[in-house]
């Protein structure tokens, strides 16, 4: 029965001449990077060239060794270049994402400002009153009194917790717009911290 060789098992200890130790370390590093087949191919070429060479072809052998080292250097440069390229792509994508987020934030701010301006313009528009034949009602304006939180909740058809939540979760202009939509008479309300009451916005 023939024995199979497991490449993953630790290799037997081999004594390496001192001048060859740096080269063996470099070959071991490239082996860990998955370049084993290329290393073996280049070493086979080198060994064949050394076996067939003589003293007169020493310079040619040295050129072959130099070419192998040059190829190994090129291979290492390519690996470093791919790594740097991936890092550059990640940096570009991150910068692009940050720009998009800043743009969205700016547009949301403009949108909120536009809503406040529209609500202010609607609040400043004069209301159209129905005309009555009775002269007593003509020219009469009904002044709406401030309301407590409980009374405002009844007027808007919601509970007190809803009024309190809406007031605390959004800016005053947006709360005015929300209460205006809920009010049967289309009146907006704003909270006055000094009086503790909700005052109508005209």
C-alpha positions in Angstrom: 0.0 0.0 0.0 1.4 3.4 -1.0 1.4 6.2 1.5 -0.2 9.5 0.7 1.6 12.7 1.5 -0.4 15.4 3.3 0.8 18.8 2.3 -0.8 20.3 5.5 1.5 18.3 7.8 4.6 20.1 9.2 7.6 19.5 7.0 10.6 17.6 8.1 13.5 19.7 9.4 16.0 20.5 6.7 19.3 22.3 7.3 19.5 25.3 5.1 22.9 26.9 4.3 23.2 30.3 5.9 23.5 32.2 2.5 20.2 30.7 1.4 18.2 31.5 4.6 16.8 34.9 3.3 15.7 33.3 0.1 14.0 30.4 1.9 12.1 32.8 4.1 10.9 34.8 1.1 9.7 31.6 -0.6 7.9 30.5 2.6 6.1 33.9 2.8 5.0 33.6 -0.9 3.8 30.0 -0.2 1.6 31.2 2.7 0.1 33.7 0.2 -1.1 30.9 -2.1 1.7 31.2 -4.7 3.0 27.7 -4.3 2.5 26.5 -7.8 4.2 29.5 -9.3 7.2 29.1 -6.9 7.6 25.5 -7.8 7.5 26.3 -11.5 10.2 29.0 -11.2 12.3 26.7 -8.9 12.1 23.9 -11.5 13.3 26.2 -14.2 16.2 27.4 -12.0 17.2 23.9 -11.0 17.1 22.7 -14.6 19.2 25.7 -15.6 21.8 25.0 -12.9 22.0 21.3 -13.7 22.6 22.0 -17.4 25.0 24.8 -16.8 28.8 24.9 -16.5 31.2 27.4 -15.3 31.1 29.2 -18.6 27.3 29.7 -18.3 27.5 31.1 -14.7 26.5 34.6 -15.8 23.4 33.2 -17.6 22.4 31.4 -14.5 22.8 34.5 -12.4 20.5 36.3 -14.9 17.9 33.6 -14.5 18.0 33.9 -10.7 17.7 37.7 -11.1 14.8 37.3 -13.4 13.1 35.0 -10.9 13.6 37.6 -8.1 12.3 40.3 -10.4 9.2 38.3 -11.1 8.7 37.7 -7.4 9.0 41.4 -6.8 6.5 42.2 -9.5 4.1 39.7 -8.0 4.4 41.3 -4.6 3.9 44.8 -6.1 0.7 43.6 -7.8 -0.6 42.3 -4.5 0.2 45.5 -2.7 -1.4 47.5 -5.6 -4.7 45.5 -5.3 -4.8 46.0 -1.6 -4.3 49.8 -1.9 -6.9 49.9 -4.7 -9.5 48.3 -2.5 -8.7 50.7 0.4 -9.1 53.7 -2.1 -12.5 52.4 -3.3 -13.8 52.0 0.2 -12.7 55.6 1.0 -14.4 57.0 -2.1 -17.6 55.1 -1.2 -17.6 56.4 2.3 -17.0 60.0 1.2 -19.8 59.7 -1.4 -22.2 58.4 1.3 -21.3 61.3 3.7 -22.1 63.8 0.9 -25.5 62.2 0.2 -26.3 62.3 4.0 -25.4 66.0 4.1 -27.5 66.7 1.1 -30.5 64.9 2.6 -30.1 66.8 5.8 -30.0 70.1 4.0 -33.1 69.3 2.0 -35.0 68.2 5.1 -34.1 71.5 6.8 -35.3 73.5 3.7 -38.5 71.4 3.7 -39.2 72.1 7.4 -38.6 75.8 6.8 -41.0 75.9 3.8 -43.7 74.2 5.9 -43.3 76.8 8.6 -43.5 79.7 6.1 -46.7 78.2 4.5 -48.4 77.8 7.9 -47.4 81.4 8.8 -48.9 82.6 5.5 -52.1 80.7 6.1 -52.5 82.0 9.6 -52.1 85.6 8.4 -54.7 85.3 5.7 -58.0 87.1 6.5 -60.9 84.7 7.1 -64.0 85.0 5.0 -67.1 85.5 7.1 -70.6 84.7 5.9 -72.8 87.7 5.3 -76.0 87.9 7.2 -79.0 90.2 6.7 -79.1 90.9 10.4 -76.9 94.0 10.9 -76.3 93.0 14.5 -73.9 90.2 13.4 -72.2 92.3 10.8 -68.9 93.7 12.1 -69.1 91.6 15.2 -66.0 89.6 16.0 -66.0 86.8 18.5 -62.9 86.7 20.6 -61.8 83.2 21.5 -60.5 82.8 25.0 -57.4 80.8 25.9 -58.1 77.2 26.9 -56.6 74.8 29.4 -55.1 71.6 28.2 -58.2 69.6 29.1 -60.5 72.0 27.3 -58.3 72.1 24.2 -58.3 68.3 24.1 -62.1 68.3 24.1 -62.2 70.9 21.4 -59.8 69.0 19.2 -61.6 65.7 19.9 -58.5 64.0 21.4 -57.3 63.1 24.9 -54.9 65.2 27.0 -52.0 62.8 26.5 -52.2 63.3 22.7 -52.1 67.1 23.0 -49.2 66.9 25.4 -47.3 64.5 23.2 -47.8 66.5 20.0 -46.7 69.7 21.7 -43.5 68.2 23.1 -42.5 66.2 20.0 -42.5 69.0 17.4 -41.7 72.7 17.0 -44.4 75.3 17.9 -45.3 76.1 14.3 -45.9 72.5 13.5 -48.0 72.1 16.6 -50.1 75.1 15.5 -50.6 73.4 12.1 -51.6 70.1 13.8 -54.1 71.7 16.1 -55.5 73.8 13.2 -56.3 70.6 11.3 -58.0 69.1 14.3 -60.0 72.2 15.2 -63.5 72.1 13.8 -63.3 75.9 13.2 -59.9 75.7 11.6 -58.2 77.6 14.4 -54.6 77.0 15.4 -53.4 76.9 19.0 -50.1 77.6 20.6 -48.9 77.0 24.2 -47.9 80.0 26.3 -45.5 78.9 29.0 -46.2 82.1 31.0 -49.9 81.6 31.4 -49.9 77.8 31.1 -52.8 78.1 28.6 -53.3 77.4 24.9 -53.9 80.6 23.0 -55.6 80.8 19.5 -53.3 81.8 16.6 -54.9 84.5 14.4 
